[in-house]
Amino acid sequence: MVCLECGKQFEYLVSEMRIGKPIAHSPVPGAALPVEDKPRRRTLRIALKALVAGAVMLGALFTGRRKKGN
């Protein structure tokens, strides 16, 4: 969000649907500096955990001992 009178830039909190704290001016006129990319980090962390869990399950499946028939 940018003030049309003075040009000061503010973050916009989508979760609360309101203007947040003022942010530093970007070097490009009319563009705000990117805010922390927390959702992407969270998504990558979840994907990595799922990948590790899947690898453990596949490893257990292929290395599991089979019961011998009587």
CHARMM-style PDB file with segment names, atoms N, HN, CA, C and O in Angstrom:
ATOM      1  N   MET     1       0.850  -1.173   0.000  1.00  0.00      PROA
ATOM      2  CA  MET     1       0.000   0.000   0.000  1.00  0.00      PROA
ATOM      3  C   MET     1       0.897   1.238   0.000  1.00  0.00      PROA
ATOM      4  O   MET     1       1.923   1.276   0.679  1.00  0.00      PROA
ATOM      5  N   VAL     2       0.500   2.224  -0.756  1.00  0.00      PROA
ATOM      6  HN  VAL     2      -0.333   2.193  -1.308  1.00  0.00      PROA
ATOM      7  CA  VAL     2       1.261   3.467  -0.857  1.00  0.00      PROA
ATOM      8  C   VAL     2       0.322   4.643  -0.605  1.00  0.00      PROA
ATOM      9  O   VAL     2      -0.772   4.715  -1.165  1.00  0.00      PROA
ATOM     10  N   CYS     3       0.772   5.564   0.252  1.00  0.00      PROA
ATOM     11  HN  CYS     3       1.661   5.505   0.707  1.00  0.00      PROA
ATOM     12  CA  CYS     3       0.018   6.786   0.495  1.00  0.00      PROA
ATOM     13  C   CYS     3       0.101   7.652  -0.763  1.00  0.00      PROA
ATOM     14  O   CYS     3       1.193   7.927  -1.260  1.00  0.00      PROA
ATOM     15  N   LEU     4      -1.043   8.074  -1.272  1.00  0.00      PROA
ATOM     16  HN  LEU     4      -1.930   7.850  -0.868  1.00  0.00      PROA
ATOM     17  CA  LEU     4      -1.065   8.860  -2.502  1.00  0.00      PROA
ATOM     18  C   LEU     4      -0.620  10.298  -2.272  1.00  0.00      PROA
ATOM     19  O   LEU     4      -0.260  10.995  -3.220  1.00  0.00      PROA
ATOM     20  N   GLU     5      -0.643  10.743  -1.028  1.00  0.00      PROA
ATOM     21  HN  GLU     5      -0.936  10.176  -0.258  1.00  0.00      PROA
ATOM     22  CA  GLU     5      -0.230  12.122  -0.739  1.00  0.00      PROA
ATOM     23  C   GLU     5       1.283  12.233  -0.571  1.00  0.00      PROA
ATOM     24  O   GLU     5       1.903  13.127  -1.147  1.00  0.00      PROA
ATOM     25  N   CYS     6       1.894  11.321   0.225  1.00  0.00      PROA
ATOM     26  HN  CYS     6       1.391  10.595   0.693  1.00  0.00      PROA
ATOM     27  CA  CYS     6       3.321  11.468   0.521  1.00  0.00      PROA
ATOM     28  C   CYS     6       4.193  10.377  -0.109  1.00  0.00      PROA
ATOM     29  O   CYS     6       5.414  10.529  -0.148  1.00  0.00      PROA
ATOM     30  N   GLY     7       3.612   9.296  -0.598  1.00  0.00      PROA
ATOM     31  HN  GLY     7       2.620   9.172  -0.566  1.00  0.00      PROA
ATOM     32  CA  GLY     7       4.373   8.216  -1.225  1.00  0.00      PROA
ATOM     33  C   GLY     7       4.943   7.198  -0.252  1.00  0.00      PROA
ATOM     34  O   GLY     7       5.686   6.304  -0.657  1.00  0.00      PROA
ATOM     35  N   LYS     8       4.604   7.321   1.029  1.00  0.00      PROA
ATOM     36  HN  LYS     8       4.000   8.047   1.358  1.00  0.00      PROA
ATOM     37  CA  LYS     8       5.106   6.372   2.028  1.00  0.00      PROA
ATOM     38  C   LYS     8       4.468   5.002   1.782  1.00  0.00      PROA
ATOM     39  O   LYS     8       3.276   4.902   1.491  1.00  0.00      PROA
ATOM     40  N   GLN     9       5.282   3.951   1.904  1.00  0.00      PROA
ATOM     41  HN  GLN     9       6.250   4.033   2.140  1.00  0.00      PROA
ATOM     42  CA  GLN     9       4.810   2.589   1.612  1.00  0.00      PROA
ATOM     43  C   GLN     9       4.527   1.835   2.902  1.00  0.00      PROA
ATOM     44  O   GLN     9       5.250   1.982   3.888  1.00  0.00      PROA
ATOM     45  N   PHE    10       3.472   1.026   2.891  1.00  0.00      PROA
ATOM     46  HN  PHE    10       2.885   0.907   2.090  1.00  0.00      PROA
ATOM     47  CA  PHE    10       3.063   0.225   4.033  1.00  0.00      PROA
ATOM     48  C   PHE    10       2.836  -1.204   3.581  1.00  0.00      PROA
ATOM     49  O   PHE    10       2.454  -1.450   2.437  1.00  0.00      PROA
ATOM     50  N   GLU    11       3.074  -2.151   4.489  1.00  0.00      PROA
ATOM     51  HN  GLU    11       3.384  -1.951   5.419  1.00  0.00      PROA
ATOM     52  CA  GLU    11       2.729  -3.542   4.172  1.00  0.00      PROA
ATOM     53  C   GLU    11       1.227  -3.694   4.321  1.00  0.00      PROA
ATOM     54  O   GLU    11       0.600  -2.945   5.070  1.00  0.00      PROA
ATOM     55  N   TYR    12       0.645  -4.650   3.620  1.00  0.00      PROA
ATOM     56  HN  TYR    12       1.155  -5.259   3.012  1.00  0.00      PROA
ATOM     57  CA  TYR    12      -0.784  -4.929   3.721  1.00  0.00      PROA
ATOM     58  C   TYR    12      -0.953  -6.324   4.278  1.00  0.00      PROA
ATOM     59  O   TYR    12      -0.458  -7.285   3.689  1.00  0.00      PROA
ATOM     60  N   LEU    13      -1.640  -6.460   5.396  1.00  0.00      PROA
ATOM     61  HN  LEU    13      -2.043  -5.680   5.874  1.00  0.00      PROA
ATOM     62  CA  LEU    13      -1.849  -7.737   6.057  1.00  0.00      PROA
ATOM     63  C   LEU    13      -3.122  -8.367   5.513  1.00  0.00      PROA
ATOM     64  O   LEU    13      -4.227  -7.991   5.903  1.00  0.00      PROA
ATOM     65  N   VAL    14      -2.961  -9.321   4.618  1.00  0.00      PROA
ATOM     66  HN  VAL    14      -2.064  -9.626   4.302  1.00  0.00      PROA
ATOM     67  CA  VAL    14      -4.110  -9.950   3.970  1.00  0.00      PROA
ATOM     68  C   VAL    14      -4.931 -10.726   4.985  1.00  0.00      PROA
ATOM     69  O   VAL    14      -6.160 -10.731   4.914  1.00  0.00      PROA
ATOM     70  N   SER    15      -4.262 -11.388   5.938  1.00  0.00      PROA
ATOM     71  HN  SER    15      -3.264 -11.384   5.997  1.00  0.00      PROA
ATOM     72  CA  SER    15      -4.978 -12.190   6.924  1.00  0.00      PROA
ATOM     73  C   SER    15      -5.900 -11.340   7.800  1.00  0.00      PROA
ATOM     74  O   SER    15      -6.938 -11.817   8.260  1.00  0.00      PROA
ATOM     75  N   GLU    16      -5.519 -10.074   8.031  1.00  0.00      PROA
ATOM     76  HN  GLU    16      -4.676  -9.686   7.658  1.00  0.00      PROA
ATOM     77  CA  GLU    16      -6.323  -9.179   8.854  1.00  0.00      PROA
ATOM     78  C   GLU    16      -7.027  -8.110   8.023  1.00  0.00      PROA
ATOM     79  O   GLU    16      -7.829  -7.338   8.549  1.00  0.00      PROA
ATOM     80  N   MET    17      -6.728  -8.067   6.727  1.00  0.00      PROA
ATOM     81  HN  MET    17      -6.077  -8.694   6.300  1.00  0.00      PROA
ATOM     82  CA  MET    17      -7.304  -7.120   5.778  1.00  0.00      PROA
ATOM     83  C   MET    17      -7.171  -5.685   6.280  1.00  0.00      PROA
ATOM     84  O   MET    17      -8.149  -4.942   6.366  1.00  0.00      PROA
ATOM     85  N   ARG    18      -5.915  -5.312   6.615  1.00  0.00      PROA
ATOM     86  HN  ARG    18      -5.121  -5.916   6.546  1.00  0.00      PROA
ATOM     87  CA  ARG    18      -5.648  -3.948   7.051  1.00  0.00      PROA
ATOM     88  C   ARG    18      -4.219  -3.569   6.705  1.00  0.00      PROA
ATOM     89  O   ARG    18      -3.399  -4.419   6.357  1.00  0.00      PROA
ATOM     90  N   ILE    19      -3.936  -2.276   6.806  1.00  0.00      PROA
ATOM     91  HN  ILE    19      -4.602  -1.585   7.088  1.00  0.00      PROA
ATOM     92  CA  ILE    19      -2.595  -1.762   6.545  1.00  0.00      PROA
ATOM     93  C   ILE    19      -1.729  -2.041   7.762  1.00  0.00      PROA
ATOM     94  O   ILE    19      -2.158  -1.858   8.901  1.00  0.00      PROA
ATOM     95  N   GLY    20      -0.491  -2.490   7.504  1.00  0.00      PROA
ATOM     96  HN  GLY    20      -0.142  -2.639   6.579  1.00  0.00      PROA
ATOM     97  CA  GLY    20       0.435  -2.803   8.580  1.00  0.00      PROA
ATOM     98  C   GLY    20       1.471  -1.714   8.779  1.00  0.00      PROA
ATOM     99  O   GLY    20       1.189  -0.531   8.586  1.00  0.00      PROA
ATOM    100  N   LYS    21       2.667  -2.119   9.166  1.00  0.00      PROA
ATOM    101  HN  LYS    21       2.896  -3.079   9.324  1.00  0.00      PROA
ATOM    102  CA  LYS    21       3.768  -1.202   9.480  1.00  0.00      PROA
ATOM    103  C   LYS    21       4.311  -0.561   8.208  1.00  0.00      PROA
ATOM    104  O   LYS    21       4.197  -1.129   7.122  1.00  0.00      PROA
ATOM    105  N   PRO    22       4.903   0.628   8.346  1.00  0.00      PROA
ATOM    106  CA  PRO    22       5.582   1.232   7.202  1.00  0.00      PROA
ATOM    107  C   PRO    22       6.801   0.399   6.807  1.00  0.00      PROA
ATOM    108  O   PRO    22       7.450  -0.201   7.664  1.00  0.00      PROA
ATOM    109  N   ILE    23       7.109   0.362   5.517  1.00  0.00      PROA
ATOM    110  HN  ILE    23       6.582   0.849   4.821  1.00  0.00      PROA
ATOM    111  CA  ILE    23       8.266  -0.390   5.039  1.00  0.00      PROA
ATOM    112  C   ILE    23       9.221   0.562   4.318  1.00  0.00      PROA
ATOM    113  O   ILE    23       8.861   1.686   3.968  1.00  0.00      PROA
ATOM    114  N   ALA    24      10.437   0.084   4.108  1.00  0.00      PROA
ATOM    115  HN  ALA    24      10.730  -0.829   4.391  1.00  0.00      PROA
ATOM    116  CA  ALA    24      11.445   0.892   3.409  1.00  0.00      PROA
ATOM    117  C   ALA    24      11.016   1.123   1.967  1.00  0.00      PROA
ATOM    118  O   ALA    24      10.338   0.292   1.363  1.00  0.00      PROA
ATOM    119  N   HSD    25      11.419   2.251   1.436  1.00  0.00      PROA
ATOM    120  HN  HSD    25      11.970   2.926   1.927  1.00  0.00      PROA
ATOM    121  CA  HSD    25      11.101   2.546   0.038  1.00  0.00      PROA
ATOM    122  C   HSD    25      11.903   1.642  -0.884  1.00  0.00      PROA
ATOM    123  O   HSD    25      13.068   1.348  -0.613  1.00  0.00      PROA
ATOM    124  N   SER    26      11.294   1.209  -1.952  1.00  0.00      PROA
ATOM    125  HN  SER    26      10.348   1.448  -2.172  1.00  0.00      PROA
ATOM    126  CA  SER    26      11.983   0.380  -2.926  1.00  0.00      PROA
ATOM    127  C   SER    26      12.755   1.269  -3.896  1.00  0.00      PROA
ATOM    128  O   SER    26      12.409   2.437  -4.075  1.00  0.00      PROA
ATOM    129  N   PRO    27      13.794   0.728  -4.520  1.00  0.00      PROA
ATOM    130  CA  PRO    27      14.552   1.516  -5.494  1.00  0.00      PROA
ATOM    131  C   PRO    27      13.756   1.809  -6.755  1.00  0.00      PROA
ATOM    132  O   PRO    27      14.062   2.766  -7.467  1.00  0.00      PROA
ATOM    133  N   VAL    28      12.751   1.013  -7.041  1.00  0.00      PROA
ATOM    134  HN  VAL    28      12.502   0.236  -6.463  1.00  0.00      PROA
ATOM    135  CA  VAL    28      11.919   1.207  -8.230  1.00  0.00      PROA
ATOM    136  C   VAL    28      10.670   1.988  -7.821  1.00  0.00      PROA
ATOM    137  O   VAL    28       9.957   1.548  -6.919  1.00  0.00      PROA
ATOM    138  N   PRO    29      10.384   3.113  -8.439  1.00  0.00      PROA
ATOM    139  CA  PRO    29       9.196   3.887  -8.069  1.00  0.00      PROA
ATOM    140  C   PRO    29       7.914   3.084  -8.277  1.00  0.00      PROA
ATOM    141  O   PRO    29       7.726   2.459  -9.321  1.00  0.00      PROA
ATOM    142  N   GLY    30       7.051   3.108  -7.293  1.00  0.00      PROA
ATOM    143  HN  GLY    30       7.204   3.616  -6.446  1.00  0.00      PROA
ATOM    144  CA  GLY    30       5.756   2.430  -7.408  1.00  0.00      PROA
ATOM    145  C   GLY    30       5.778   0.963  -7.072  1.00  0.00      PROA
ATOM    146  O   GLY    30       4.741   0.305  -7.156  1.00  0.00      PROA
ATOM    147  N   ALA    31       6.926   0.419  -6.693  1.00  0.00      PROA
ATOM    148  HN  ALA    31       7.768   0.953  -6.625  1.00  0.00      PROA
ATOM    149  CA  ALA    31       7.004  -0.997  -6.341  1.00  0.00      PROA
ATOM    150  C   ALA    31       7.507  -1.132  -4.911  1.00  0.00      PROA
ATOM    151  O   ALA    31       8.450  -0.449  -4.514  1.00  0.00      PROA
ATOM    152  N   ALA    32       6.896  -1.990  -4.155  1.00  0.00      PROA
ATOM    153  HN  ALA    32       6.129  -2.546  -4.477  1.00  0.00      PROA
ATOM    154  CA  ALA    32       7.298  -2.214  -2.770  1.00  0.00      PROA
ATOM    155  C   ALA    32       8.353  -3.305  -2.699  1.00  0.00      PROA
ATOM    156  O   ALA    32       8.405  -4.191  -3.552  1.00  0.00      PROA
ATOM    157  N   LEU    33       9.180  -3.232  -1.690  1.00  0.00      PROA
ATOM    158  HN  LEU    33       9.138  -2.512  -0.998  1.00  0.00      PROA
ATOM    159  CA  LEU    33      10.157  -4.299  -1.461  1.00  0.00      PROA
ATOM    160  C   LEU    33       9.414  -5.562  -1.033  1.00  0.00      PROA
ATOM    161  O   LEU    33       8.401  -5.470  -0.339  1.00  0.00      PROA
ATOM    162  N   PRO    34       9.892  -6.724  -1.428  1.00  0.00      PROA
ATOM    163  CA  PRO    34       9.196  -7.948  -1.034  1.00  0.00      PROA
ATOM    164  C   PRO    34       9.265  -8.145   0.471  1.00  0.00      PROA
ATOM    165  O   PRO    34      10.296  -7.917   1.103  1.00  0.00      PROA
ATOM    166  N   VAL    35       8.135  -8.577   1.030  1.00  0.00      PROA
ATOM    167  HN  VAL    35       7.297  -8.763   0.516  1.00  0.00      PROA
ATOM    168  CA  VAL    35       8.064  -8.916   2.446  1.00  0.00      PROA
ATOM    169  C   VAL    35       8.558 -10.348   2.580  1.00  0.00      PROA
ATOM    170  O   VAL    35       8.655 -11.057   1.578  1.00  0.00      PROA
ATOM    171  N   GLU    36       8.869 -10.783   3.774  1.00  0.00      PROA
ATOM    172  HN  GLU    36       8.790 -10.207   4.588  1.00  0.00      PROA
ATOM    173  CA  GLU    36       9.380 -12.135   3.987  1.00  0.00      PROA
ATOM    174  C   GLU    36       8.499 -13.161   3.286  1.00  0.00      PROA
ATOM    175  O   GLU    36       7.278 -13.018   3.226  1.00  0.00      PROA
ATOM    176  N   ASP    37       9.132 -14.178   2.768  1.00  0.00      PROA
ATOM    177  HN  ASP    37      10.124 -14.294   2.817  1.00  0.00      PROA
ATOM    178  CA  ASP    37       8.429 -15.193   1.990  1.00  0.00      PROA
ATOM    179  C   ASP    37       8.138 -16.410   2.857  1.00  0.00      PROA
ATOM    180  O   ASP    37       8.555 -17.519   2.527  1.00  0.00      PROA
ATOM    181  N   LYS    38       7.437 -16.216   3.945  1.00  0.00      PROA
ATOM    182  HN  LYS    38       7.098 -15.314   4.214  1.00  0.00      PROA
ATOM    183  CA  LYS    38       7.182 -17.296   4.887  1.00  0.00      PROA
ATOM    184  C   LYS    38       6.313 -18.416   4.311  1.00  0.00      PROA
ATOM    185  O   LYS    38       6.614 -19.584   4.555  1.00  0.00      PROA
ATOM    186  N   PRO    39       5.241 -18.114   3.551  1.00  0.00      PROA
ATOM    187  CA  PRO    39       4.436 -19.219   3.028  1.00  0.00      PROA
ATOM    188  C   PRO    39       5.240 -20.182   2.154  1.00  0.00      PROA
ATOM    189  O   PRO    39       5.024 -21.392   2.215  1.00  0.00      PROA
ATOM    190  N   ARG    40       6.171 -19.660   1.338  1.00  0.00      PROA
ATOM    191  HN  ARG    40       6.347 -18.676   1.289  1.00  0.00      PROA
ATOM    192  CA  ARG    40       6.969 -20.532   0.486  1.00  0.00      PROA
ATOM    193  C   ARG    40       7.885 -21.412   1.331  1.00  0.00      PROA
ATOM    194  O   ARG    40       8.028 -22.602   1.050  1.00  0.00      PROA
ATOM    195  N   ARG    41       8.502 -20.845   2.356  1.00  0.00      PROA
ATOM    196  HN  ARG    41       8.385 -19.878   2.585  1.00  0.00      PROA
ATOM    197  CA  ARG    41       9.362 -21.630   3.244  1.00  0.00      PROA
ATOM    198  C   ARG    41       8.568 -22.728   3.916  1.00  0.00      PROA
ATOM    199  O   ARG    41       9.024 -23.868   4.015  1.00  0.00      PROA
ATOM    200  N   ARG    42       7.367 -22.378   4.383  1.00  0.00      PROA
ATOM    201  HN  ARG    42       6.997 -21.453   4.303  1.00  0.00      PROA
ATOM    202  CA  ARG    42       6.524 -23.366   5.057  1.00  0.00      PROA
ATOM    203  C   ARG    42       6.160 -24.493   4.095  1.00  0.00      PROA
ATOM    204  O   ARG    42       6.188 -25.665   4.471  1.00  0.00      PROA
ATOM    205  N   THR    43       5.821 -24.145   2.864  1.00  0.00      PROA
ATOM    206  HN  THR    43       5.799 -23.193   2.559  1.00  0.00      PROA
ATOM    207  CA  THR    43       5.460 -25.151   1.868  1.00  0.00      PROA
ATOM    208  C   THR    43       6.649 -26.062   1.558  1.00  0.00      PROA
ATOM    209  O   THR    43       6.485 -27.277   1.449  1.00  0.00      PROA
ATOM    210  N   LEU    44       7.826 -25.489   1.418  1.00  0.00      PROA
ATOM    211  HN  LEU    44       7.959 -24.502   1.506  1.00  0.00      PROA
ATOM    212  CA  LEU    44       9.010 -26.306   1.143  1.00  0.00      PROA
ATOM    213  C   LEU    44       9.323 -27.229   2.320  1.00  0.00      PROA
ATOM    214  O   LEU    44       9.713 -28.380   2.123  1.00  0.00      PROA
ATOM    215  N   ARG    45       9.154 -26.730   3.531  1.00  0.00      PROA
ATOM    216  HN  ARG    45       8.837 -25.795   3.691  1.00  0.00      PROA
ATOM    217  CA  ARG    45       9.408 -27.547   4.715  1.00  0.00      PROA
ATOM    218  C   ARG    45       8.439 -28.735   4.769  1.00  0.00      PROA
ATOM    219  O   ARG    45       8.850 -29.858   5.063  1.00  0.00      PROA
ATOM    220  N   ILE    46       7.176 -28.492   4.489  1.00  0.00      PROA
ATOM    221  HN  ILE    46       6.843 -27.580   4.249  1.00  0.00      PROA
ATOM    222  CA  ILE    46       6.177 -29.563   4.495  1.00  0.00      PROA
ATOM    223  C   ILE    46       6.480 -30.571   3.393  1.00  0.00      PROA
ATOM    224  O   ILE    46       6.375 -31.778   3.614  1.00  0.00      PROA
ATOM    225  N   ALA    47       6.852 -30.094   2.215  1.00  0.00      PROA
ATOM    226  HN  ALA    47       6.937 -29.113   2.036  1.00  0.00      PROA
ATOM    227  CA  ALA    47       7.173 -30.989   1.110  1.00  0.00      PROA
ATOM    228  C   ALA    47       8.387 -31.861   1.441  1.00  0.00      PROA
ATOM    229  O   ALA    47       8.408 -33.050   1.124  1.00  0.00      PROA
ATOM    230  N   LEU    48       9.388 -31.267   2.074  1.00  0.00      PROA
ATOM    231  HN  LEU    48       9.371 -30.300   2.332  1.00  0.00      PROA
ATOM    232  CA  LEU    48      10.576 -32.023   2.461  1.00  0.00      PROA
ATOM    233  C   LEU    48      10.239 -33.100   3.485  1.00  0.00      PROA
ATOM    234  O   LEU    48      10.734 -34.223   3.387  1.00  0.00      PROA
ATOM    235  N   LYS    49       9.408 -32.772   4.458  1.00  0.00      PROA
ATOM    236  HN  LYS    49       9.006 -31.860   4.537  1.00  0.00      PROA
ATOM    237  CA  LYS    49       8.999 -33.761   5.464  1.00  0.00      PROA
ATOM    238  C   LYS    49       8.229 -34.907   4.811  1.00  0.00      PROA
ATOM    239  O   LYS    49       8.430 -36.069   5.164  1.00  0.00      PROA
ATOM    240  N   ALA    50       7.347 -34.586   3.860  1.00  0.00      PROA
ATOM    241  HN  ALA    50       7.184 -33.642   3.573  1.00  0.00      PROA
ATOM    242  CA  ALA    50       6.590 -35.625   3.162  1.00  0.00      PROA
ATOM    243  C   ALA    50       7.514 -36.512   2.337  1.00  0.00      PROA
ATOM    244  O   ALA    50       7.316 -37.725   2.266  1.00  0.00      PROA
ATOM    245  N   LEU    51       8.509 -35.917   1.722  1.00  0.00      PROA
ATOM    246  HN  LEU    51       8.670 -34.932   1.779  1.00  0.00      PROA
ATOM    247  CA  LEU    51       9.471 -36.684   0.921  1.00  0.00      PROA
ATOM    248  C   LEU    51      10.261 -37.650   1.798  1.00  0.00      PROA
ATOM    249  O   LEU    51      10.460 -38.808   1.431  1.00  0.00      PROA
ATOM    250  N   VAL    52      10.711 -37.172   2.958  1.00  0.00      PROA
ATOM    251  HN  VAL    52      10.549 -36.231   3.256  1.00  0.00      PROA
ATOM    252  CA  VAL    52      11.459 -38.023   3.881  1.00  0.00      PROA
ATOM    253  C   VAL    52      10.565 -39.154   4.398  1.00  0.00      PROA
ATOM    254  O   VAL    52      11.001 -40.303   4.465  1.00  0.00      PROA
ATOM    255  N   ALA    53       9.330 -38.841   4.759  1.00  0.00      PROA
ATOM    256  HN  ALA    53       8.976 -37.908   4.705  1.00  0.00      PROA
ATOM    257  CA  ALA    53       8.408 -39.870   5.251  1.00  0.00      PROA
ATOM    258  C   ALA    53       8.154 -40.927   4.172  1.00  0.00      PROA
ATOM    259  O   ALA    53       8.122 -42.121   4.470  1.00  0.00      PROA
ATOM    260  N   GLY    54       7.975 -40.493   2.926  1.00  0.00      PROA
ATOM    261  HN  GLY    54       8.001 -39.523   2.684  1.00  0.00      PROA
ATOM    262  CA  GLY    54       7.767 -41.441   1.833  1.00  0.00      PROA
ATOM    263  C   GLY    54       8.989 -42.320   1.608  1.00  0.00      PROA
ATOM    264  O   GLY    54       8.851 -43.515   1.348  1.00  0.00      PROA
ATOM    265  N   ALA    55      10.180 -41.747   1.705  1.00  0.00      PROA
ATOM    266  HN  ALA    55      10.293 -40.776   1.917  1.00  0.00      PROA
ATOM    267  CA  ALA    55      11.404 -42.529   1.533  1.00  0.00      PROA
ATOM    268  C   ALA    55      11.546 -43.569   2.640  1.00  0.00      PROA
ATOM    269  O   ALA    55      11.965 -44.698   2.386  1.00  0.00      PROA
ATOM    270  N   VAL    56      11.199 -43.193   3.858  1.00  0.00      PROA
ATOM    271  HN  VAL    56      10.859 -42.275   4.065  1.00  0.00      PROA
ATOM    272  CA  VAL    56      11.268 -44.142   4.980  1.00  0.00      PROA
ATOM    273  C   VAL    56      10.275 -45.278   4.766  1.00  0.00      PROA
ATOM    274  O   VAL    56      10.599 -46.440   5.011  1.00  0.00      PROA
ATOM    275  N   MET    57       9.079 -44.954   4.314  1.00  0.00      PROA
ATOM    276  HN  MET    57       8.816 -44.010   4.115  1.00  0.00      PROA
ATOM    277  CA  MET    57       8.066 -45.994   4.080  1.00  0.00      PROA
ATOM    278  C   MET    57       8.499 -46.935   2.960  1.00  0.00      PROA
ATOM    279  O   MET    57       8.342 -48.150   3.081  1.00  0.00      PROA
ATOM    280  N   LEU    58       9.042 -46.390   1.871  1.00  0.00      PROA
ATOM    281  HN  LEU    58       9.170 -45.403   1.773  1.00  0.00      PROA
ATOM    282  CA  LEU    58       9.504 -47.243   0.778  1.00  0.00      PROA
ATOM    283  C   LEU    58      10.678 -48.115   1.223  1.00  0.00      PROA
ATOM    284  O   LEU    58      10.758 -49.291   0.868  1.00  0.00      PROA
ATOM    285  N   GLY    59      11.577 -47.534   1.994  1.00  0.00      PROA
ATOM    286  HN  GLY    59      11.513 -46.578   2.283  1.00  0.00      PROA
ATOM    287  CA  GLY    59      12.709 -48.311   2.516  1.00  0.00      PROA
ATOM    288  C   GLY    59      12.240 -49.450   3.396  1.00  0.00      PROA
ATOM    289  O   GLY    59      12.771 -50.557   3.313  1.00  0.00      PROA
ATOM    290  N   ALA    60      11.250 -49.193   4.238  1.00  0.00      PROA
ATOM    291  HN  ALA    60      10.819 -48.293   4.305  1.00  0.00      PROA
ATOM    292  CA  ALA    60      10.714 -50.242   5.108  1.00  0.00      PROA
ATOM    293  C   ALA    60      10.011 -51.316   4.285  1.00  0.00      PROA
ATOM    294  O   ALA    60      10.077 -52.499   4.620  1.00  0.00      PROA
ATOM    295  N   LEU    61       9.352 -50.917   3.230  1.00  0.00      PROA
ATOM    296  HN  LEU    61       9.299 -49.956   2.958  1.00  0.00      PROA
ATOM    297  CA  LEU    61       8.640 -51.876   2.381  1.00  0.00      PROA
ATOM    298  C   LEU    61       9.614 -52.812   1.661  1.00  0.00      PROA
ATOM    299  O   LEU    61       9.375 -54.017   1.585  1.00  0.00      PROA
ATOM    300  N   PHE    62      10.690 -52.270   1.142  1.00  0.00      PROA
ATOM    301  HN  PHE    62      10.885 -51.291   1.204  1.00  0.00      PROA
ATOM    302  CA  PHE    62      11.639 -53.078   0.382  1.00  0.00      PROA
ATOM    303  C   PHE    62      12.621 -53.856   1.244  1.00  0.00      PROA
ATOM    304  O   PHE    62      13.147 -54.878   0.802  1.00  0.00      PROA
ATOM    305  N   THR    63      12.875 -53.405   2.439  1.00  0.00      PROA
ATOM    306  HN  THR    63      12.448 -52.575   2.798  1.00  0.00      PROA
ATOM    307  CA  THR    63      13.819 -54.124   3.295  1.00  0.00      PROA
ATOM    308  C   THR    63      13.133 -54.951   4.361  1.00  0.00      PROA
ATOM    309  O   THR    63      13.802 -55.604   5.161  1.00  0.00      PROA
ATOM    310  N   GLY    64      11.816 -54.935   4.385  1.00  0.00      PROA
ATOM    311  HN  GLY    64      11.273 -54.404   3.735  1.00  0.00      PROA
ATOM    312  CA  GLY    64      11.072 -55.689   5.396  1.00  0.00      PROA
ATOM    313  C   GLY    64      11.278 -57.188   5.213  1.00  0.00      PROA
ATOM    314  O   GLY    64      11.449 -57.680   4.098  1.00  0.00      PROA
ATOM    315  N   ARG    65      11.257 -57.889   6.321  1.00  0.00      PROA
ATOM    316  HN  ARG    65      11.118 -57.489   7.227  1.00  0.00      PROA
ATOM    317  CA  ARG    65      11.414 -59.347   6.258  1.00  0.00      PROA
ATOM    318  C   ARG    65      10.101 -59.995   5.883  1.00  0.00      PROA
ATOM    319  O   ARG    65       9.039 -59.604   6.367  1.00  0.00      PROA
ATOM    320  N   ARG    66      10.180 -60.982   5.022  1.00  0.00      PROA
ATOM    321  HN  ARG    66      11.043 -61.300   4.628  1.00  0.00      PROA
ATOM    322  CA  ARG    66       8.976 -61.692   4.601  1.00  0.00      PROA
ATOM    323  C   ARG    66       8.810 -62.946   5.454  1.00  0.00      PROA
ATOM    324  O   ARG    66       9.781 -63.602   5.832  1.00  0.00      PROA
ATOM    325  N   LYS    67       7.564 -63.253   5.740  1.00  0.00      PROA
ATOM    326  HN  LYS    67       6.775 -62.720   5.433  1.00  0.00      PROA
ATOM    327  CA  LYS    67       7.285 -64.445   6.518  1.00  0.00      PROA
ATOM    328  C   LYS    67       7.471 -65.689   5.641  1.00  0.00      PROA
ATOM    329  O   LYS    67       7.049 -65.726   4.486  1.00  0.00      PROA
ATOM    330  N   LYS    68       8.101 -66.684   6.214  1.00  0.00      PROA
ATOM    331  HN  LYS    68       8.444 -66.654   7.153  1.00  0.00      PROA
ATOM    332  CA  LYS    68       8.293 -67.937   5.479  1.00  0.00      PROA
ATOM    333  C   LYS    68       7.054 -68.811   5.636  1.00  0.00      PROA
ATOM    334  O   LYS    68       6.471 -68.896   6.716  1.00  0.00      PROA
ATOM    335  N   GLY    69       6.667 -69.453   4.547  1.00  0.00      PROA
ATOM    336  HN  GLY    69       7.141 -69.383   3.669  1.00  0.00      PROA
ATOM    337  CA  GLY    69       5.500 -70.328   4.592  1.00  0.00      PROA
ATOM    338  C   GLY    69       5.837 -71.655   5.267  1.00  0.00      PROA
ATOM    339  O   GLY    69       6.956 -72.147   5.125  1.00  0.00      PROA
ATOM    340  N   ASN    70       4.909 -72.231   5.984  1.00  0.00      PROA
ATOM    341  HN  ASN    70       4.000 -71.832   6.099  1.00  0.00      PROA
ATOM    342  CA  ASN    70       5.115 -73.511   6.678  1.00  0.00      PROA
ATOM    343  C   ASN    70       4.911 -74.669   5.762  1.00  0.00      PROA
ATOM    344  OT1 ASN    70       5.045 -75.818   6.181  1.00  0.00      PROA
TER     345      ASN     70
END
